[in-house]
Amino acid sequence: MKHPVTFLPQNLVTHAPEGTTVFNAANWAGLPIDSTCGGRGTCGKCKVRFLQGANSTTEADHRFLSDAELAEGWRLSCRAGVHAECAVEVPRMMTSPKAALLGYGRHVAIDPNVDKVHLQLSEPSLADQRSDVQRLMDALRVEGYEARALPAVWRALPKLLRASNFALTAVVCGDELIAVEPGDTTGHNVGLALDIGTTTVVGALVNLNTGMVAAVQSTLNGQAAFGADVISRISHAMLESDGLAVLHARIVETINTLLDNLLAASGVARENIYEAVAVGNATMLHLLLGIDPEPIGVEPFVPAVAGAVTLPAAEISLRLHPQARLSTLPHLGAYVGADIVAGVLATGLARSGDDKLRLYIDVGTNGEIILGSSRRMLATAAPAGPAFEGAQIKCGMRARLGVGGCGGRTDQLRIGGRLRPPRAPRRRTQAAPRRARGSPGRSGRGARVSVERAGRWHRAHSDRHPRPAICQGRHRLRRECADGEIGRAGRRVT
């Protein structure tokens, strides 16, 4: 039995089976709710508010939510099941945010793996009865290409040759002839570069003839709903019967959606993308290829595949040219992946030509560092995700939407020690007399006078210099702006 679930303010309606968690229902509906633990009820970051059809509270709800929040209908979406028609409010800050992209490019020599060759073949005759495929292979050999024709070429060649008067363009990828096209299409040769991060996926369309980047886009990894770090993804693949299939489908869907955005931004035709190259950590590439990542998560931490891999892109449902190829770069280890190998290639660290030591740092969900020269390199890795995704931290939050502004004004708040307004500079006309022994110090009348002076200064300058003030009676910090009080920051921390 399925129940209707309405997500607000998105006005998104879906039908979820009995007992499905709101967290999963939202993900299926295309509204991923942010969660660093992957929906296991251990982070408390996926709270939503039931406007209708709220169910009973759970132990996890009481652990992470206050009594007031529970009374208002707030629940952890990963613990709340769907048992009747319900309406759920998903705050904007609870949905997965968009990713930003900042990059720097440098000039490199272009040497593409995909070449397009325009050929004018001789027509067959009684004196020249070579097969169509042999005729094509001989013409390619004259141009310096030794390639093996795919079965798709055999099937397309007879009609194509005769419809185009034996003028065609051959598409050679590596040592394979992957496609033939009528006429001269050598000007349309595009590749797709992918950086698959645990959190962010970046894609770029590159003109393989000129090396110019046609478009760059980024998006959040669709697997983020199942955990913010690689261990959470590995655990999901291990513990759920369909875990690996779901994670594989999520990253493929993410790439295809990213590709749609790239095509819209660049005007490139999908059938002109003949090759995709992907880098990322070992876990992400295993999931992309549909390989079980379990060995990466248990001692002795060995990946199933460490070398470079090439396969038809259609085999994993990437929507490129039907015969396009997908390649992945090799890994150095279970936690030193192809992404840092790509970084070494891009920076030229291996081709520096001297013995000078250089440090390459890739700080992401998985932090990787390489120290070395063109002669020798040392690599290591460490988890940096908690600092960026907020996984396994109890205080603070990652840099994302959450706290509102104050209309452009700046307020200062100091936590710890004493909070005082700045003192006006004093004019010293003569040396002040030394305080006599036994006169009141900071703990006596002198201290009270200082507090009174500070209070007078704040009242006199508050319009020009809005500053935090101390509410002495209840030891609370209060922030004030020119238009009045905007909120309290809580009790003073000493």
C-alpha positions, 0 to 999 in steps of 0.5 A, a space after each residue: 500500500 502506498 501513501 501520498 507524501 507532500 513536501 513543502 515548500 517545494 510542493 512536491 508530491 510522491 507516493 511512498 510504500 507503507 513504512 518507507 522513511 521520509 528520508 528515502 521518500 524524499 530521495 526517490 522524489 528527487 529532493 535529497 535531504 542533507 545527512 552526513 551519516 547516510 540515514 542511520 540516525 546518528 548525526 541528527 542533521 536531517 530533521 523535518 517538520 510534519 504538518 500532517 500525519 506525524 508519527 510517534 517519536 523515536 529514541 533518536 528524535 529525543 536524543 537530537 531534538 528538544 521537547 519544544 521541537 518535538 511538540 511542533 512536529 519536528 522529526 528526524 526524516 531517516 527515523 520517521 516512517 510513512 504510515 498515512 497521508 502526510 505533509 512534510 516541511 523540508 527547510 531549504 537549509 536541509 536540502 543538499 546545497 549546490 556546488 561552486 567551482 573555482 579553477 585555474 587552467 594552463 596550456 598543454 600540448 593536445 594529443 587526443 586519444 580520439 582522431 577523426 579522419 576524412 576519407 574518400 574511398 575508391 568505389 568497388 569494381 570487377 577489378 577491385 572486389 575488396 570488401 567494404 571493411 577491407 577497403 576502409 582499413 586499407 585507406 586508414 592504413 595509408 593515413 597511418 592508423 592501425 585499428 580494429 573495426 567494431 561490429 557496429 561499423 560492419 553493420 553501418 558501413 554498406 549503406 553509409 558508403 553508397 549513400 555518401 558516394 564513398 566519402 566518410 569520416 572514420 572515428 578512431 579511439 585508441 586502436 579501435 575504429 568505433 564509428 563511421 559518419 557520412 561526409 566530413 565531420 572532423 570539426 566535431 570531436 568532443 571529449 568529456 572530463 569527469 572528476 568524481 568526488 565524494 561530495 562534488 562531481 565536476 564535468 568539462 566538455 573539451 574540443 579534442 581538436 583544439 583543446 579548448 574547454 566548451 563548458 564546465 559544470 559542477 553538481 553534488 554527488 547524488 550518493 551524498 544521501 547515503 553518507 558524507 564520507 567513503 566509509 558510509 558509502 562502503 557500509 551502505 554497499 555492504 549492509 544493504 542487499 541492493 546497496 551497490 546497485 543503488 549507489 552505482 545508479 546514483 552516480 550514473 544519474 548524477 553524471 547524466 544530469 551533469 552532461 545534460 547541463 553541459 550540452 545545454 550550456 555549450 550547444 555540443 551534440 551528444 553524438 559528438 562525444 566519443 570519449 569520457 575520462 574519469 578520475 576520483 578516489 578508489 571508492 568512487 570509481 569502484 561504484 561508478 564501474 559497479 565494482 564492490 568496494 568492500 575490500 577497500 573498507 576492511 583490512 588490509 584495504 586492497 582495491 579490486 581494481 587499481 590499474 587503468 580501465 577502459 570500457 564502452 560508456 553505454 555499458 554503464 548507461 552513460 548517455 554519450 555517442 553509442 560507441 563512446 569509450 569510458 576510461 579511468 586513471 589508475 590508483 596508487 592505493 585504496 585511499 590514494 586515488 586516480 584524482 591525485 594521479 591526475 593532479 600530478 599529471 596536470 601540475 607536471 610534478 613528475 616532469 619537473 626535470 630537477 631534484 627539487 622537492 615539491 609538495 602537492 596537496 589535494 584537500 577534499 573529503 579524502 585529503 591526499 598529499 604527495 611530496 617528491 621530485 621527478 625522481 621519487 614521490 611519497 604519497 599518503 592520505 587522511 580523512 578531511 571530510 569532517 572539516 568540510 561535510 560536518 560528519 562526526 562533529 558535535 559542534 559547529 557546522 560546515 560552510 553552507 546556508 544556515 544563519 541569516 544576515 543583518 541587513 549588511 551591518 556587522 556585529 561583533 560577538 566575543 565568546 570567552 573572557 570579558 566582553 568590553 566596548 573599546 575605550 576612548 583614547 586618554 589624554 595624559 597631560 601629566 603623570 598620574 599619581 601612584 595608587 596608595 597601598 590599600 586603595 581600592 583595586 580592580 575588585 573594589 570601587 575602581 572596578 565598579 567605576 570602570 564598568 560604569 564608564 564603559 556603560 556610559 561610553 556604550 550608551 553615548 556611541 551605540 548609534 554610531 558604533 553598534 556593539 554587543 553589550 553585557 546584560 549584567 543581571 542575567 549574564 547574557 550577551 545581547 546583540 544590538 543594531 541601530 534599529 533595535 534588538 535582533 536576537 540573543 546569542 545565549 549565555 556568556 561563556 567564561 
